[in-house]
Amino acid sequence: MRLLIILSFGLLTGCTSKPESKISNPVFIDYAVRASFPHDREAFIQGLVIHNGELYESTGQENSWIGLVDIKTGKVDKKITLDKKYFGEGITILNNKIYQLTWQNKTGFVYDLNSFELIKKFAYSTEGWGLTHNGESLIMSDGTSKLYFLDTMNLQVIKKLEVTYEGKSVNALNELEFVDGYIYANVWQTQWIAKIDSQSGIVKGFLDLTPLIRQAQLLNPKADVLNGIAWHETTQLMLVTGKNWPNIYALKLQEPL
């Protein structure tokens, strides 16, 4: 299902609230919610990607899967289901391949984008959390303050990047999305998405999604943490959601002051 962003969808909200955090003097990036779409409340989301106008999602827990999401209904066409021994994590798409991480198995998978057939497995030495790419290398998080750049040929680490804000490490980096030289990362168990310079690792600002988290929890008491970031290049909108959230939100971002 081709992704259709409907800008007249209603919810227009600025981000002004300031959650409790160990990070001092955070710079916040303003945004407006331009649309909301239904999301599968049973989906324990780990990755969200837009590729060629189609929306892909990956989930964790038992029966972890990768599927294509119908943005109008939230229904998922599941294409890949992992063996129960694997806890699925982030995904990204590059060079007609889907790359997928698992949490503590230290095993990743590469699939053919068109057939969804497994091409190969690969190993890494850390936990697997979020995954994105910059057009050349895969970029992986492991729940710490480090990001790992992987060669797409041999899937070995070629670069490590420490993520900091005002000289202090920013930990618990989770789901990732690369946009115009920056890496956006969910900061696990917070209301924030960090905007990270992909060269220096310095955080330029944070999105505070507290209002969306509160709304998700009102609509579904089982709604869990913020997770899931996808960039829609045509509309310049960012899609965000969370684990067991009932909605996906489309955000129009402003630059931090």
GUBAVEX-577201 format. One record per residue: x, y, z of N, C-alpha, C in turn. Coordinates in steps of 0.2 Angstrom, whole numbers, padded with zeros to 4 digits, always signed. Example, Ala and Ser with C-alpha at 12.3 -4.5 7.8 and 13.67 -1.06 7.14 Angstrom:
2
+0066-0028+0039+0062-0022+0039+0066-0016+0039+0064-0011+0035+0068-0005+0036+0064+0000+0039
END
This chain:
257
+0004-0006+0000+0000+0000+0000+0004+0006+0000+0004+0010-0005+0007+0017-0005+0006+0021+0000+0011+0024+0003+0010+0029+0009+0007+0035+0007+0001+0037+0010-0002+0043+0008-0003+0047+0014+0001+0053+0014+0000+0058+0020-0005+0063+0018-0010+0063+0023-0015+0068+0022-0014+0074+0027-0012+0080+0024-0011+0085+0028-0017+0088+0032-0022+0087+0029-0028+0090+0032-0031+0087+0038-0027+0081+0041-0030+0077+0046-0029+0081+0053-0030+0085+0054-0032+0088+0060-0027+0090+0066-0024+0085+0069-0021+0087+0076-0015+0092+0075-0015+0098+0077-0010+0102+0076-0008+0104+0083-0002+0102+0085+0001+0102+0092+0008+0105+0092+0010+0109+0095+0017+0111+0097+0019+0107+0102+0026+0107+0103+0029+0103+0108+0032+0108+0113+0030+0109+0119+0032+0114+0123+0034+0111+0130+0031+0105+0132+0032+0102+0138+0040+0100+0139+0042+0099+0146+0049+0098+0147+0049+0092+0152+0050+0086+0150+0050+0080+0155+0056+0080+0159+0055+0076+0164+0061+0075+0169+0066+0072+0165+0073+0074+0166+0078+0070+0163+0085+0072+0166+0089+0067+0166+0096+0069+0168+0100+0074+0164+0098+0075+0158+0101+0079+0153+0099+0086+0155+0104+0090+0157+0103+0097+0159+0103+0102+0153+0099+0107+0153+0098+0112+0148+0097+0109+0141+0092+0105+0140+0091+0102+0133+0088+0108+0129+0090+0107+0122+0087+0111+0117+0082+0107+0114+0076+0110+0113+0070+0106+0110+0069+0109+0103+0067+0104+0099+0065+0105+0092+0057+0105+0092+0055+0111+0090+0047+0111+0089+0045+0107+0084+0039+0105+0084+0035+0101+0079+0028+0103+0079+0025+0101+0074+0017+0101+0074+0015+0094+0071+0010+0091+0074+0007+0085+0072+0002+0086+0066+0004+0084+0060+0000+0085+0054-0005+0080+0052-0004+0074+0055-0009+0069+0054-0008+0063+0059-0013+0059+0060-0013+0053+0063-0016+0047+0060-0013+0041+0060-0015+0036+0057-0016+0030+0061-0020+0025+0060-0021+0019+0065-0015+0015+0065-0013+0012+0070-0008+0007+0071-0010+0001+0075-0007-0005+0073-0009-0011+0076-0007-0011+0084-0012-0011+0088-0011-0011+0095-0007-0017+0098-0007-0022+0094-0003-0028+0096+0004-0028+0094+0006-0023+0090+0013-0023+0087+0018-0020+0092+0022-0024+0095+0028-0022+0099+0033-0020+0095+0033-0014+0092+0037-0011+0087+0044-0011+0089+0048-0012+0084+0056-0011+0085+0059-0007+0079+0055-0007+0074+0058-0003+0068+0053-0001+0063+0054+0005+0060+0049+0008+0056+0053+0011+0050+0051+0009+0044+0055+0012+0038+0050+0013+0032+0051+0019+0029+0048+0020+0022+0053+0019+0017+0051+0015+0012+0055+0014+0006+0050+0014+0000+0052+0018-0005+0048+0018-0011+0041+0019-0010+0039+0023-0005+0032+0025-0003+0029+0020+0000+0032+0014+0003+0029+0009+0006+0032+0009+0014+0027+0007+0018+0029+0008+0025+0030+0000+0028+0036-0001+0031+0038-0007+0033+0039-0006+0041+0037-0012+0045+0037-0012+0052+0040-0019+0054+0044-0018+0059+0047-0025+0062+0045-0024+0070+0044-0030+0073+0042-0031+0080+0046-0036+0083+0046-0036+0090+0049-0040+0095+0045-0045+0098+0047-0048+0103+0044-0053+0107+0043-0059+0103+0039-0064+0106+0038-0070+0102+0034-0069+0095+0036-0073+0091+0033-0072+0084+0035-0065+0081+0041-0063+0082+0043-0057+0079+0042-0057+0071+0040-0051+0069+0039-0051+0061+0041-0045+0058+0042-0045+0052+0042-0039+0047+0036-0039+0042+0033-0033+0042+0027-0033+0037+0027-0026+0034+0022-0026+0029+0020-0020+0026+0014-0017+0029+0014-0011+0030+0008-0008+0034+0004-0004+0029-0002-0005+0029-0007-0001+0026-0008+0005+0030-0006+0011+0028-0006+0017+0032-0013+0019+0034-0018+0018+0029-0025+0020+0030-0029+0016+0035-0027+0009+0036-0030+0005+0041-0026+0003+0047-0020+0003+0046-0015+0000+0051-0014-0007+0051-0018-0010+0046-0017-0018+0045-0010-0019+0042-0007-0025+0044-0001-0027+0042-0001-0033+0038+0003-0033+0032+0004-0039+0028+0010-0042+0030+0010-0047+0035+0016-0050+0037+0020-0054+0032+0027-0052+0031+0031-0055+0026+0036-0060+0029+0038-0059+0035+0044-0063+0038+0042-0064+0045+0042-0070+0047+0041-0071+0054+0047-0075+0057+0050-0073+0062+0056-0076+0065+0054-0082+0069+0059-0087+0069+0059-0092+0074+0058-0089+0081+0054-0093+0086+0053-0090+0092+0059-0089+0097+0065-0092+0095+0071-0091+0099+0074-0084+0098+0071-0080+0092+0074-0074+0091+0069-0068+0093+0072-0063+0096+0068-0057+0098+0070-0052+0093+0065-0050+0088+0067-0046+0082+0068-0039+0085+0072-0035+0081+0073-0028+0083+0073-0024+0077+0078-0019+0076+0077-0014+0071+0078-0017+0064+0075-0013+0059+0076-0015+0052+0078-0009+0048+0082-0010+0042+0083-0004+0037+0083-0008+0030+0082-0004+0025+0082-0006+0018+0087-0002+0014+0092-0006+0011+0097-0003+0007+0099-0008+0001+0100-0005-0005+0102-0010-0011+0098-0016-0012+0091-0015-0011+0086-0020-0012+0087-0026-0007+0089-0024-0001+0089-0029+0004+0086-0026+0010+0083-0030+0014+0081-0029+0021+0086-0031+0026+0088-0027+0030+0093-0029+0036+0089-0029+0042+0090-0034+0046+0086-0035+0053+0091-0037+0058+0090-0034+0064+0094-0036+0070+0089-0040+0075+0093-0044+0079+0089-0047+0085+0092-0044+0091+0089-0045+0096+0091-0042+0103+0097-0045+0106+0096-0050+0109+0102-0053+0113+0105-0059+0109+0102-0061+0103+0105-0067+0100+0112-0066+0096+0113-0059+0096+0119-0057+0092+0119-0059+0085+0113-0060+0082+0112-0062+0075+0108-0057+0071+0110-0056+0065+0106-0052+0061+0105-0056+0054+0100-0053+0051+0097-0057+0045+0097-0052+0039+0098-0054+0033+0098-0050+0027+0093-0054+0022+0088-0050+0020+0083-0053+0015+0083-0050+0009+0080-0053+0004+0079-0050-0003+0073-0046-0002+0073-0040-0004+0067-0035-0003+0061-0037-0007+0062-0040-0013+0056-0042-0017+0053-0048-0015+0057-0053-0014+0055-0060-0012+0054-0061-0005+0057-0057-0001+0058-0058+0007+0061-0065+0009+0065-0068+0004+0069-0074+0005+0075-0072+0009+0077-0076+0014+0083-0075+0018+0089-0076+0013+0094-0071+0013+0100-0071+0009+0106-0074+0014+0106-0071+0020+0111-0074+0024+0110-0071+0031+0114-0074+0036+0114-0071+0043+0121-0068+0044+0121-0064+0049+0128-0061+0051+0128-0060+0058+0134-0060+0061+0135-0059+0068+0138-0053+0070+0136-0051+0077+0139-0045+0080+0140-0046+0087+0144-0042+0090+0147-0044+0097+0143-0040+0102+0138-0036+0101+0134-0032+0106+0127-0035+0105+0122-0031+0109+0115-0032+0108+0113-0028+0102+0108-0030+0099+0105-0027+0093+0099-0023+0095+0099-0016+0093+0093-0012+0095+0090-0009+0089+0093-0003+0087+0090+0001+0081+0095+0000+0075+0092+0001+0069+0096+0001+0063+0093+0006+0058+0098+0009+0054+0097+0013+0049+0103+0013+0044+0103+0018+0039+0109+0018+0035+0110+0025+0032+0116+0027+0030+0117+0033+0027+0118+0033+0019+0116+0028+0016+0117+0027+0009+0123+0023+0007+0127+0022+0012+0134+0018+0011+0135+0013+0016+0134+0015+0023+0135+0010+0028+0128+0009+0032+0128+0003+0035+0122+0002+0040+0125+0006+0047+0120+0008+0050+0121+0012+0057+0117+0008+0062+0120+0006+0067+0117+0001+0072+0118+0004+0079+0112+0003+0083+0113+0005+0090+0112-0001+0095+0115-0001+0101+0115-0007+0105+0112-0005+0112+0109+0000+0113+0106+0002+0119+0111+0006+0124+0117+0008+0121+0122+0012+0125+0122+0019+0122+0127+0022+0123+0128+0029+0119+0132+0028+0113+0133+0022+0111+0138+0021+0105+0133+0019+0099+0135+0022+0093+0133+0020+0086+0138+0016+0082+0136+0011+0079+0141+0007+0075+0139+0007+0068+0145+0009+0064+0144+0009+0056+0146+0003+0054+0142-0001+0050+0144-0007+0047+0145-0007+0039+0150-0010+0037+0151-0011+0030+0146-0016+0027+0142-0014+0022+0137-0018+0019+0139-0024+0016+0145-0025+0014+0148-0031+0011+0149-0036+0016+0153-0035+0021+0155-0040+0025+0151-0039+0032+0148-0034+0033+0144-0032+0039+0148-0032+0045+0154-0030+0044+0159-0029+0050+0159-0021+0052+0160-0020+0058+0160-0013+0061+0166-0010+0058+0165-0004+0055+0171+0000+0052+0172+0007+0056+0167+0008+0060+0167+0015+0064+0163+0015+0070+0165+0017+0075+0161+0018+0081+0160+0026+0083+0154+0028+0085+0153+0035+0086+0150+0035+0093+0153+0039+0097+0150+0041+0104+0145+0047+0103+0139+0046+0106+0134+0051+0106+0134+0055+0112+0135+0062+0112+0135+0066+0118+0131+0072+0117+0129+0075+0123+0126+0081+0123+0129+0085+0129+0132+0091+0127+0136+0095+0131+0141+0092+0135+0145+0087+0131+0150+0084+0133+0149+0077+0137+0142+0076+0138+0141+0070+0142+0137+0065+0137+0139+0058+0139+0136+0053+0135+0128+0053+0135+0125+0051+0130+0118+0050+0129+0117+0043+0128+0114+0040+0133+0114+0032+0134+0107+0030+0131+0106+0024+0131+0100+0020+0129+0097+0022+0122+0101+0023+0117+0099+0025+0110+0096+0018+0107+0090+0019+0104+0086+0014+0102+0085+0014+0095+0079+0015+0092+0077+0015+0085+0080+0021+0082+0082+0020+0076+0086+0025+0072+0083+0027+0065+0084+0033+0063+0082+0035+0056+0087+0040+0054+0090+0040+0048+0095+0044+0045+0091+0049+0041+0092+0056+0042+0089+0061+0038+0094+0067+0037+0096+0068+0031+0100+0073+0029+0106+0075+0033+0110+0069+0034+0116+0070+0038+0115+0069+0046+0109+0069+0048+0108+0068+0055+0105+0061+0057+0106+0058+0062+0103+0052+0065+0098+0054+0070+0092+0052+0069+0087+0053+0074+0086+0046+0078+0086+0047+0085+0086+0041+0089+0082+0041+0095+0077+0036+0095+0073+0036+0102+0078+0035+0108+0077+0039+0113+0081+0037+0119+0076+0033+0123+0078+0027+0124+0073+0022+0127+0071+0024+0134+0065+0023+0136+0061+0024+0142+0061+0032+0144+0062+0036+0138+0061+0043+0139+0055+0045+0134+0054+0052+0134+0049+0055+0130+0052+0058+0124+0059+0057+0123+0063+0060+0118+0066+0057+0112+0066+0060+0107+0070+0058+0101+0076+0063+0101+0082+0060+0100+0088+0064+0099+0090+0065+0092+0092+0071+0090+0094+0073+0084+0102+0073+0084+0105+0069+0081+0113+0067+0082+0116+0069+0075+0122+0073+0076+0126+0074+0070+0130+0068+0068+0129+0065+0062+0132+0059+0061+0139+0059+0060+0142+0065+0060+0150+0065+0059+0153+0065+0066+0150+0070+0070+0153+0071+0077+0150+0067+0083+0144+0065+0082+0140+0062+0087+0137+0066+0092+0137+0073+0091+0135+0078+0095+0127+0079+0094+0123+0078+0100+0116+0079+0099+0114+0087+0098+0111+0088+0093+0109+0095+0091+0103+0098+0095+0099+0093+0097+0092+0095+0100+0088+0089+0101+0082+0089+0104+0078+0084+0106+0071+0086+0104+0067+0080+0102+0060+0081+0101+0057+0078+0108+0052+0082+0111+0049+0080+0117+0042+0077+0115+0041+0071+0115+0034+0068+0112+0030+0066+0118+0030+0070+0124+0026+0069+0130+0019+0069+0128+0016+0074+0124+0009+0074+0123+0006+0068+0119+0011+0065+0114+0009+0059+0110+0009+0053+0115+0013+0053+0119+0014+0047+0124+0007+0047+0128+0006+0053+0131+0000+0053+0135-0007+0051+0131-0007+0053+0125-0013+0052+0121-0013+0044+0120-0007+0041+0118-0007+0034+0116-0009+0030+0122-0007+0032+0128-0009+0028+0134-0016+0029+0136-0019+0035+0135-0026+0036+0136-0031+0032+0131-0028+0031+0125-0032+0027+0120-0031+0019+0121-0025+0017+0124-0023+0010+0125-0019+0010+0131-0022+0008+0137-0018+0007+0143-0012+0003+0142-0012-0002+0137-0006-0006+0136+0000-0003+0132-0001+0003+0130+0004+0007+0126+0010+0007+0130+0016+0006+0127+0022+0005+0130+0026+0011+0128+0033+0010+0128+0037+0016+0126+0037+0018+0119+0039+0024+0118+0040+0027+0112+0046+0023+0108+0044+0021+0102+0049+0018+0097+0046+0018+0090+0050+0019+0085+0048+0019+0078+0048+0026+0075+0053+0027+0071+0054+0033+0067+0055+0032+0060+0051+0035+0055+0052+0034+0048+0051+0041+0045+0056+0042+0040+0056+0049+0036+0052+0048+0030+0047+0052+0028+0044+0053+0022+0047+0058+0018+0051+0057+0013+0055+0062+0009+0051+0067+0005+0046+0064+0002+0042+0068-0002+0038+0074+0002+0035+0072+0007+0032+0077+0011+0036+0080+0017+0042+0078+0018+0046+0080+0023+0043+0080+0030+0040+0074+0031+0036+0073+0037+0040+0067+0040+0040+0067+0047+0042+0061+0051+0037+0057+0054+0037+0051+0053+0032+0046+0056+0035+0044+0063+0031+0044+0068+0033+0041+0074+0027+0037+0078+0029+0032+0081+0024+0028+0085+0028+0025+0091+0025+0020+0094+0028+0017+0100+0025+0010+0100+0028+0006+0105+0026-0001+0106+0019-0001+0109+0014-0005+0105+0007-0006+0106+0003+0001+0106+0006+0006+0102+0002+0012+0102-0003+0011+0097-0009+0014+0098-0015+0014+0093-0014+0018+0087-0009+0023+0087-0008+0028+0081-0001+0028+0079+0000+0030+0073+0006+0033+0070+0005+0040+0069+0009+0045+0071+0009+0052+0070+0014+0054+0065+0011+0059+0061+0016+0062+0056+0017+0069+0058+0024+0071+0059+0026+0077+0062+0030+0081+0057+0028+0088+0057+0032+0093+0054+0037+0096+0058+0044+0095+0057+0049+0097+0062+0051+0104+0060+0053+0108+0066+0056+0114+0065+0063+0114+0068+0068+0118+0066+0075+0118+0068+0075+0120+0075+0079+0118+0079+0080+0121+0086+0083+0128+0086+0081+0132+0091+0083+0139+0091+0091+0139+0092
END
